[in-house]
Amino acid sequence: MTRAIIRRTLAIGTLALGLALVAAPASAQSGQVKGKVVDAKGQPIDGAKVTIANTETAGRKLETKTNKKGEYIQIGLQPGRYTITVEKGDLKDTKDVQIHLDMAELNFTLAPGQGSISKEDQAKLQAKNAAIQKAFGEAVELSNQNKNDEAIAKFQEVITSVPKCAECYANIGIIQARVKDYEKAEASFKQAIEAKPDSADAYNGLAAVYNAEKKFDLAAEAGKKAAELSGAAGGAAGGGASASTVFNQGVILWNAGKIPEAKAQFEQAVKIDPNMAEAHYWLGMATLNEGKTADAKPHFETYLKIAPTGQYAEQAKSILASIK
């Protein structure tokens, strides 16, 4: 097989990006809280310590401080019940709050006599959160059963209670993309991004839609943003961009005809996850495209070892037979 023939073979068809957002359990989603701390005269308090404790997870505490405007923000909170304590000098205020899937807001006034919310309000918040989590879980299950209309309706039910539920909009987008309603899917992913600008999943979904529509420049832009956000989130936790995010970026570059750049992404994907079969396969194809048949061979062998009955198994076997 000549290099020219290989290139013609690679040009056929458009690779699809994989999306698995819907399958993510509700417990895997995170919420956020922000607020403002002022004194008795309503003036912002700079440098107040804010301690955020999950009362359902013993020992789990996060700390931050207010800025010059008296503002604080904390992201990456699992939905649940929290106690937030704000203190500066001899002044201290504590409140309980239920974190949902959207951005919660809790303001404080550091003055004598400030206390926590009532037990009655606390019970109402807990009941509301339980109902939202139940509805979200039901929506995910309906989607997994390919009951698309029912799933979308259930996600919209959650949005009624949580207007900024980015995960809901993103899941709706995935369902719409699955049935190839790309115009609506694009709108849903953009709503998810509006609700949560740092959502790598939403940008991944948007990239998938543009990729399916062969709008490769837009797909590359969205995919790059997803990789940046995924890397930033992973970096904060000691990791980096996920293998699937990096692989998807490679797919977009491949479809845009940027084979060397795509190869670099596939190489990075297999470093992050050595068991990602498709990344090995396309790394082999990219290597073949360079005319390096001997270097490509191990990648196809690895693919078959990981996924002997995978979607590219027959192609991999055929390629190996031709280069032996």
C-alpha positions as CSV (number, residue, x, y, z in Angstrom):
1,M,0.0,0.0,0.0
2,T,1.5,3.3,-1.1
3,R,1.5,6.5,1.0
4,A,-0.7,8.2,-1.6
5,I,-3.3,5.4,-1.4
6,I,-3.3,5.6,2.4
7,R,-4.0,9.3,2.3
8,R,-6.9,8.8,0.0
9,T,-8.3,6.1,2.3
10,L,-8.0,8.4,5.3
11,A,-9.9,11.2,3.6
12,I,-13.1,9.1,3.3
13,G,-15.7,9.8,5.9
14,T,-15.9,12.0,9.0
15,L,-15.1,10.8,12.5
16,A,-17.7,11.3,15.1
17,L,-17.0,12.6,18.6
18,G,-18.2,10.5,21.5
19,L,-20.3,12.0,24.2
20,A,-21.3,10.3,27.5
21,L,-22.5,13.2,29.5
22,V,-26.0,11.7,30.0
23,A,-24.7,8.7,31.7
24,A,-23.0,10.7,34.4
25,P,-24.9,10.2,37.7
26,A,-26.5,13.2,39.4
27,S,-24.1,12.8,42.3
28,A,-21.2,13.5,40.0
29,Q,-22.4,17.0,39.2
30,S,-21.2,20.0,41.3
31,G,-22.6,23.2,42.5
32,Q,-21.2,26.6,43.5
33,V,-21.8,29.2,46.1
34,K,-21.0,32.9,46.1
35,G,-21.9,35.9,48.3
36,K,-20.9,39.2,49.8
37,V,-19.9,40.0,53.3
38,V,-20.6,43.5,54.7
39,D,-20.5,45.2,58.1
40,A,-23.4,46.7,60.0
41,K,-23.3,49.8,57.8
42,G,-23.4,47.8,54.6
43,Q,-19.8,48.4,53.7
44,P,-17.8,45.4,52.2
45,I,-15.4,43.6,54.4
46,D,-12.1,42.7,52.8
47,G,-10.2,39.6,54.0
48,A,-12.9,37.9,55.9
49,K,-12.3,34.2,56.3
50,V,-15.0,32.0,54.8
51,T,-15.2,28.3,55.9
52,I,-17.4,26.0,54.0
53,A,-18.1,22.7,55.6
54,N,-20.1,19.8,54.2
55,T,-22.2,18.5,57.1
56,E,-22.8,15.3,55.3
57,T,-19.1,14.5,54.8
58,A,-17.2,14.6,58.1
59,G,-14.0,16.6,58.0
60,R,-14.6,18.0,54.6
61,K,-13.9,21.8,54.8
62,L,-12.9,24.4,52.3
63,E,-11.6,27.9,53.1
64,T,-11.5,31.1,51.1
65,K,-11.4,34.8,51.8
66,T,-13.4,37.8,50.6
67,N,-11.9,40.3,48.2
68,K,-11.9,44.1,48.5
69,K,-15.5,44.2,47.4
70,G,-16.4,41.8,50.2
71,E,-17.1,39.0,47.7
72,Y,-16.3,35.3,47.9
73,I,-16.9,32.4,45.6
74,Q,-16.4,28.6,45.9
75,I,-16.9,26.2,43.0
76,G,-16.8,22.4,42.8
77,L,-19.2,21.6,45.6
78,Q,-21.1,18.4,45.6
79,P,-24.8,19.0,46.1
80,G,-25.7,18.6,49.8
81,R,-26.0,20.4,53.1
82,Y,-23.3,22.9,54.1
83,T,-22.5,25.2,57.0
84,I,-20.7,28.4,56.0
85,T,-19.0,30.4,58.6
86,V,-17.6,33.9,58.0
87,E,-15.3,35.7,60.5
88,K,-13.2,38.7,60.8
89,G,-11.7,39.8,64.1
90,D,-14.2,39.3,66.9
91,L,-17.2,39.2,64.5
92,K,-18.5,35.9,63.3
93,D,-21.6,34.7,61.4
94,T,-22.7,31.1,60.5
95,K,-25.5,30.0,58.2
96,D,-26.6,26.7,56.8
97,V,-27.3,26.3,53.1
98,Q,-28.4,23.5,50.7
99,I,-26.2,23.4,47.6
100,H,-28.0,22.4,44.3
101,L,-26.7,22.1,40.8
102,D,-26.8,25.8,40.1
103,M,-25.0,28.8,41.7
104,A,-26.2,29.4,45.3
105,E,-25.9,32.9,46.8
106,L,-25.4,33.5,50.5
107,N,-24.7,36.9,51.9
108,F,-23.5,37.8,55.3
109,T,-23.5,40.8,57.7
110,L,-20.8,40.7,60.3
111,A,-22.6,42.3,63.3
112,P,-23.8,41.1,66.7
113,G,-26.9,39.0,66.7
114,Q,-26.5,37.3,63.3
115,G,-27.3,33.5,63.3
116,S,-28.1,30.5,61.2
117,I,-31.3,29.8,59.3
118,S,-34.2,28.2,61.1
119,K,-34.7,24.5,61.3
120,E,-38.0,24.9,59.3
121,D,-36.3,26.6,56.4
122,Q,-33.5,24.0,56.6
123,A,-36.0,21.2,56.3
124,K,-37.6,22.9,53.3
125,L,-34.2,23.3,51.6
126,Q,-33.5,19.6,52.2
127,A,-36.8,18.5,50.7
128,K,-36.3,20.7,47.7
129,N,-32.9,19.3,47.0
130,A,-34.1,15.7,47.4
131,A,-36.8,16.3,44.9
132,I,-34.4,17.9,42.4
133,Q,-31.9,15.1,42.7
134,K,-34.7,12.6,42.2
135,A,-36.0,14.3,39.1
136,F,-32.4,14.6,37.6
137,G,-31.7,10.9,38.2
138,E,-35.0,10.0,36.6
139,A,-34.1,12.1,33.6
140,V,-30.7,10.4,33.2
141,E,-32.4,7.0,33.4
142,L,-35.0,7.9,30.8
143,S,-32.2,9.1,28.5
144,N,-30.2,5.9,29.0
145,Q,-33.4,4.0,27.9
146,N,-33.5,6.2,24.8
147,K,-36.8,7.7,25.9
148,N,-35.7,11.0,24.5
149,D,-38.9,13.1,24.7
150,E,-39.6,11.9,28.3
151,A,-36.0,12.6,29.3
152,I,-36.0,16.1,27.9
153,A,-39.3,16.8,29.7
154,K,-37.8,15.6,33.0
155,F,-34.7,17.7,32.6
156,Q,-36.9,20.7,31.8
157,E,-38.8,20.0,35.0
158,V,-35.5,20.3,36.9
159,I,-34.7,23.6,35.1
160,T,-38.0,25.0,36.4
161,S,-36.6,24.6,39.9
162,V,-33.0,25.3,39.0
163,P,-33.0,27.8,36.1
164,K,-29.2,27.7,35.8
165,C,-28.8,23.9,35.7
166,A,-26.0,23.7,33.2
167,E,-25.9,19.9,33.4
168,C,-29.6,19.8,32.4
169,Y,-29.1,21.9,29.3
170,A,-26.0,19.9,28.3
171,N,-27.9,16.6,28.7
172,I,-30.7,17.9,26.6
173,G,-28.2,19.0,24.0
174,I,-26.7,15.5,23.9
175,I,-30.2,13.9,23.4
176,Q,-30.9,16.4,20.6
177,A,-27.5,15.7,19.0
178,R,-28.2,11.9,19.3
179,V,-31.3,12.3,17.1
180,K,-29.4,14.7,14.8
181,D,-31.4,17.8,15.7
182,Y,-28.2,19.8,15.6
183,E,-29.8,23.3,15.6
184,K,-31.6,22.6,18.9
185,A,-28.5,20.8,20.3
186,E,-26.3,23.8,19.5
187,A,-28.8,26.1,21.3
188,S,-28.9,23.8,24.3
189,F,-25.2,23.6,24.7
190,K,-24.9,27.4,24.4
191,Q,-27.5,27.7,27.2
192,A,-25.4,25.3,29.3
193,I,-22.3,27.5,28.7
194,E,-24.3,30.6,29.6
195,A,-25.3,29.0,32.9
196,K,-21.8,27.7,33.6
197,P,-19.1,29.3,31.5
198,D,-16.4,26.9,32.7
199,S,-18.3,23.8,31.6
200,A,-15.8,21.7,29.6
201,D,-18.6,19.1,29.0
202,A,-20.8,21.8,27.3
203,Y,-18.0,22.9,25.1
204,N,-17.3,19.3,24.2
205,G,-20.9,18.9,23.2
206,L,-20.8,22.0,21.1
207,A,-17.7,20.7,19.4
208,A,-19.4,17.5,18.6
209,V,-22.3,19.3,17.0
210,Y,-20.1,21.4,14.8
211,N,-18.1,18.4,13.9
212,A,-21.2,16.5,12.8
213,E,-22.2,19.6,10.7
214,K,-18.6,19.6,9.2
215,K,-18.1,23.1,10.6
216,F,-14.5,22.1,11.5
217,D,-13.1,25.5,12.4
218,L,-15.9,26.1,14.9
219,A,-15.5,22.5,16.2
220,A,-11.8,23.1,16.7
221,E,-12.4,26.3,18.6
222,A,-15.0,24.7,20.9
223,G,-12.8,21.6,21.3
224,K,-9.8,23.8,22.3
225,K,-11.9,25.6,24.9
226,A,-13.1,22.3,26.3
227,A,-9.5,21.1,26.6
228,E,-8.4,24.3,28.3
229,L,-11.2,24.1,30.8
230,S,-10.7,20.4,31.4
231,G,-7.0,21.0,31.9
232,A,-7.7,23.8,34.3
233,A,-10.1,21.8,36.4
234,G,-7.8,18.8,36.4
235,G,-4.9,20.9,37.3
236,A,-6.6,22.2,40.4
237,A,-7.1,18.6,41.4
238,G,-3.6,17.5,40.5
239,G,-4.5,16.1,37.1
240,G,-5.1,17.5,33.6
241,A,-7.4,17.3,30.6
242,S,-9.2,13.9,30.3
243,A,-8.1,11.4,27.6
244,S,-11.5,11.7,25.9
245,T,-11.3,15.5,25.7
246,V,-7.8,15.3,24.2
247,F,-8.9,12.5,21.8
248,N,-12.0,14.5,20.7
249,Q,-9.7,17.4,19.9
250,G,-7.6,15.1,17.8
251,V,-10.8,13.9,15.9
252,I,-11.7,17.5,15.1
253,L,-8.2,18.3,13.8
254,W,-8.3,15.1,11.8
255,N,-11.6,16.0,10.2
256,A,-10.2,19.4,9.4
257,G,-7.3,17.7,7.5
258,K,-4.7,18.8,10.1
259,I,-3.2,15.3,10.4
260,P,0.1,16.1,12.2
261,E,-1.8,18.1,14.8
262,A,-4.3,15.3,15.2
263,K,-1.5,12.8,15.7
264,A,-0.1,14.9,18.6
265,Q,-3.5,14.8,20.3
266,F,-3.8,11.0,19.8
267,E,-0.3,10.5,21.3
268,Q,-1.3,12.6,24.3
269,A,-4.6,10.7,24.7
270,V,-2.8,7.3,24.9
271,K,-0.4,8.7,27.4
272,I,-3.2,9.8,29.6
273,D,-5.2,6.5,29.1
274,P,-3.1,3.7,27.6
275,N,-6.3,1.6,27.4
276,M,-8.1,4.0,25.0
277,A,-8.4,1.7,22.1
278,E,-9.7,4.2,19.5
279,A,-6.8,6.6,20.3
280,H,-4.4,3.8,19.5
281,Y,-6.2,3.0,16.2
282,W,-6.1,6.6,15.0
283,L,-2.6,7.1,16.1
284,G,-1.7,4.1,13.9
285,M,-3.6,5.7,11.0
286,A,-1.9,9.0,11.5
287,T,1.5,7.2,11.6
288,L,0.6,5.3,8.4
289,N,-0.3,8.7,6.8
290,E,3.4,9.6,7.3
291,G,4.5,6.5,5.5
292,K,5.9,4.9,8.7
293,T,4.4,1.5,8.4
294,A,6.7,-0.2,10.9
295,D,6.0,2.5,13.5
296,A,2.2,2.2,12.9
297,K,2.1,-1.6,13.4
298,P,2.3,-1.6,17.2
299,H,-0.6,0.8,17.5
300,F,-2.9,-1.5,15.5
301,E,-1.8,-4.5,17.5
302,T,-2.5,-2.6,20.7
303,Y,-5.9,-1.7,19.4
304,L,-6.8,-5.3,18.7
305,K,-5.5,-6.4,22.1
306,I,-7.7,-3.9,23.9
307,A,-10.7,-4.1,21.6
308,P,-10.6,-7.4,19.6
309,T,-14.2,-6.9,18.5
310,G,-14.2,-3.1,18.3
311,Q,-15.6,-1.1,15.5
312,Y,-12.2,-0.8,13.8
313,A,-11.1,-4.4,14.4
314,E,-11.6,-5.6,10.8
315,Q,-9.8,-2.5,9.4
316,A,-6.9,-3.0,11.8
317,K,-6.5,-6.7,10.9
318,S,-6.6,-5.8,7.2
319,I,-3.9,-3.1,7.6
320,L,-1.7,-5.4,9.7
321,A,-2.0,-8.1,7.0
322,S,-1.0,-5.6,4.3
323,I,2.1,-4.3,6.1
324,K,3.6,-7.6,7.3
